[in-house]
């Protein structure tokens, strides 16, 4: 009881960012303690059940710990990752949790304590020095807030934002001119309590009971525009299971969402209602689609094993940092396909801005682009300054709690970019311990160089479509654009790069005819004998060289394609094309 630990780096919160931060800090050599509330590490990627991540899906953006996580999933997930149509990577969340746990076990200088939440932040003047938990205290040189809702910011009285900013604040194109009924009803985006359902093959699934305050009208029409099969395949997982994280008359929940930061009792009330709302949606699904569909068994380590360990929080308290990422920082530059790059960039993202307010369609300035035969998002960067409080020392943030506007949070909140933020924060914390300096005094170029040259998981900090990490000139080009930011290409492509040849011999092979419906909208008719039905498929790719090749193909051209099928999305994920 009341044990006191002393360490170099303390990470509070074992979510996506906190887990990445602790692993990176320890790999750099810092003595690190990670304290998590839940028995699984990984947050959104695992314990919150969103095991169909969005963003940073293009091959060139699969770098750092995010890229390593995807590679581990490919090796460990039976049947592969091509299961859903919302993501290119859907997997059993238990496997994701195993990966993070294994990474932590490999590090003798990383101590993981689970089942604890912070109760008090200790400080000396303007410097955070420690955190008290129920039966122990940790003092550290650098402390990272990786909690789901930015709880250390509140406990430490570190200035933060919650809710909307008006257009007058930063001139954001999508921000409202004045506060209104929407901003009052939903100060932040709605969370979702993910539930995993299963196809039992016949009508034998146990009945899903309805929870208090069941109102079927809240869910009426949930899949009308899609059909039941496509609705379920949205988050299809291996093993005939489905991630239910559905925004249209689904299980997003935002009733009196301000309760999340009012008090412990108010937060518990909201979270209970959020759980009931997902239970009711699952009941609604079973009632309308039949007892073939029921709650999955044995997924999460909890009394209700079909339900994630906690809600998927899309927004939290947001730090008031040295700089605030606003909507303009994620939108494409004029006549370009990338956002303007921050000089102190430490992480990258490319998810299209996306906001969730139940029953409300909120229009945002488009940042989507057509690439690889599909829609993706404009690449953007996260500046190191957005991780540092304006005037508080000893603290970095590493989750959705970075210094970002409410509008821009819709693009910066996704799993891969938060993982990149966590890796950068962990590296920064370790470097601060090495140099005995505060985060605000750390030379950013030293941090960028350490991230680019990390021995285990080097990570890109300059987004470039055609520069995969296995390219022999990868590091040279990353450094070139750091040294010469004025020549960063608006196209997002390095000039004159030689094409990397992929190892495609272990992929599926298809022969057929190419058809172009529109710019970056391709179809393929399979003509060789296969067991596939239908024979017409959308062509998509995550490979820059294939994207360039697709743009030059002729109508009805005969091709040999190497890749994978995704029946949920009715697409061929192409990794190599031979023209016949």
RAQUILIN-V743131 format. One record per pair of residues at least 12 apart in sequence whose ideal C-beta (glycine too) atoms are under 6 Angstrom apart, sorted by the first residue. I is the first residue (numbers start at 1). GAP is how many residues later the second one is. If there is no record, write none. Layout:
# RAQUILIN-V743131
I | GAP
I | GAP
This chain:
# RAQUILIN-V743131
1 | 134
3 | 133
4 | 133
5 | 133
6 | 133
7 | 24
7 | 26
7 | 133
8 | 22
8 | 23
8 | 133
8 | 425
9 | 16
9 | 21
9 | 23
9 | 131
9 | 133
9 | 420
10 | 23
10 | 128
10 | 130
10 | 133
11 | 23
11 | 133
11 | 135
12 | 23
12 | 106
12 | 119
12 | 135
12 | 140
13 | 133
13 | 134
14 | 22
14 | 27
15 | 28
15 | 131
15 | 133
15 | 384
16 | 27
16 | 28
16 | 29
16 | 399
16 | 402
16 | 403
17 | 129
17 | 381
17 | 382
17 | 401
17 | 404
17 | 405
18 | 128
19 | 22
19 | 23
19 | 81
20 | 45
20 | 399
20 | 402
20 | 403
21 | 123
21 | 125
21 | 377
21 | 401
21 | 404
21 | 405
22 | 12
23 | 80
24 | 399
24 | 402
24 | 403
25 | 401
25 | 404
25 | 405
26 | 81
26 | 83
26 | 84
27 | 429
28 | 402
30 | 400
30 | 403
31 | 78
32 | 78
33 | 78
33 | 105
34 | 78
35 | 78
35 | 81
36 | 78
37 | 80
38 | 271
39 | 75
39 | 262
40 | 57
41 | 59
42 | 54
42 | 55
42 | 58
44 | 371
45 | 51
45 | 370
46 | 47
46 | 50
46 | 51
47 | 262
48 | 260
48 | 262
48 | 264
49 | 44
49 | 145
49 | 259
50 | 262
51 | 40
51 | 42
51 | 45
52 | 32
52 | 34
52 | 35
52 | 38
52 | 183
52 | 191
53 | 34
53 | 36
53 | 362
54 | 33
54 | 297
54 | 360
55 | 294
55 | 295
55 | 296
55 | 359
55 | 361
56 | 360
57 | 31
57 | 485
58 | 484
59 | 409
59 | 483
59 | 484
60 | 405
60 | 407
60 | 408
63 | 396
63 | 397
63 | 406
64 | 356
64 | 359
64 | 393
64 | 395
65 | 354
65 | 358
65 | 392
66 | 350
66 | 353
68 | 389
72 | 27
73 | 18
76 | 19
77 | 14
77 | 18
79 | 159
82 | 482
82 | 484
83 | 153
83 | 154
83 | 155
84 | 151
84 | 152
84 | 484
85 | 148
85 | 483
85 | 484
86 | 148
86 | 149
90 | 147
92 | 146
116 | 17
118 | 13
118 | 33
118 | 37
119 | 13
120 | 12
121 | 31
121 | 34
121 | 35
126 | 265
126 | 266
126 | 267
127 | 266
127 | 267
128 | 15
128 | 28
128 | 266
128 | 267
141 | 292
142 | 287
142 | 290
143 | 251
143 | 252
144 | 252
144 | 254
144 | 281
145 | 252
145 | 256
146 | 252
146 | 253
148 | 165
149 | 167
150 | 166
150 | 167
150 | 251
153 | 164
158 | 231
158 | 234
159 | 161
160 | 157
160 | 158
160 | 159
161 | 157
162 | 155
163 | 24
164 | 19
164 | 242
165 | 240
165 | 241
170 | 156
172 | 154
172 | 155
172 | 235
173 | 192
174 | 153
174 | 190
174 | 191
174 | 233
175 | 232
186 | 68
186 | 171
187 | 71
188 | 127
189 | 125
189 | 126
189 | 166
189 | 167
190 | 62
190 | 63
190 | 64
190 | 166
190 | 168
191 | 120
191 | 121
191 | 122
192 | 53
192 | 59
192 | 60
192 | 120
193 | 81
193 | 82
193 | 85
193 | 118
194 | 51
194 | 114
194 | 118
195 | 49
195 | 83
195 | 87
195 | 111
195 | 112
196 | 45
196 | 100
196 | 103
196 | 110
197 | 45
197 | 47
197 | 96
197 | 99
198 | 43
198 | 96
198 | 98
199 | 41
200 | 92
200 | 94
203 | 87
203 | 88
203 | 89
205 | 86
205 | 89
206 | 88
208 | 74
208 | 75
208 | 78
208 | 87
210 | 70
210 | 73
211 | 65
211 | 68
211 | 69
212 | 64
214 | 66
216 | 68
219 | 30
219 | 62
219 | 65
221 | 28
222 | 26
222 | 27
222 | 28
228 | 61
233 | 335
236 | 332
241 | 55
247 | 109
250 | 31
251 | 26
251 | 27
251 | 30
252 | 104
252 | 106
253 | 21
253 | 24
254 | 104
274 | 37
314 | 42
314 | 99
315 | 94
316 | 84
316 | 85
317 | 84
318 | 83
318 | 86
319 | 78
319 | 82
319 | 84
320 | 70
321 | 65
321 | 67
321 | 82
322 | 63
322 | 66
323 | 60
323 | 62
323 | 63
324 | 79
325 | 61
325 | 79
325 | 83
326 | 79
326 | 82
327 | 80
327 | 81
330 | 37
330 | 50
330 | 78
330 | 81
331 | 34
331 | 36
332 | 46
333 | 157
336 | 154
337 | 32
337 | 154
337 | 155
338 | 41
338 | 154
339 | 39
339 | 41
341 | 40
341 | 147
342 | 39
342 | 41
343 | 142
344 | 39
344 | 40
344 | 41
344 | 100
345 | 36
345 | 116
346 | 38
346 | 78
346 | 115
347 | 35
347 | 73
347 | 74
347 | 77
348 | 33
348 | 112
348 | 115
349 | 31
349 | 68
350 | 27
350 | 29
351 | 26
351 | 60
351 | 63
352 | 15
352 | 16
352 | 25
353 | 14
353 | 57
353 | 58
354 | 56
355 | 55
370 | 150
372 | 168
372 | 169
372 | 175
373 | 147
373 | 149
373 | 166
373 | 167
374 | 166
379 | 84
382 | 39
384 | 60
386 | 16
386 | 17
387 | 15
387 | 38
388 | 51
388 | 52
393 | 45
396 | 29
396 | 43
398 | 23
398 | 24
398 | 27
400 | 13
423 | 36
427 | 23
427 | 24
428 | 14
428 | 19
448 | 13
452 | 26
462 | 16
462 | 19
464 | 30
465 | 27
465 | 28
465 | 79
466 | 27
466 | 28
466 | 31
466 | 78
467 | 27
471 | 29
477 | 17
499 | 46
502 | 73
502 | 74
504 | 58
504 | 71
504 | 72
507 | 55
507 | 56
507 | 68
509 | 53
510 | 16
510 | 51
511 | 16
511 | 17
511 | 49
512 | 12
512 | 13
512 | 14
512 | 15
513 | 12
513 | 43
514 | 39
514 | 43
514 | 45
516 | 39
522 | 17
522 | 28
523 | 13
524 | 13
524 | 15
524 | 48
537 | 35
538 | 32
538 | 33
539 | 33
539 | 35
540 | 31
540 | 33
541 | 33
543 | 32
546 | 28
549 | 28
558 | 22
559 | 18
560 | 18
561 | 13
561 | 16
562 | 13
562 | 14
563 | 12
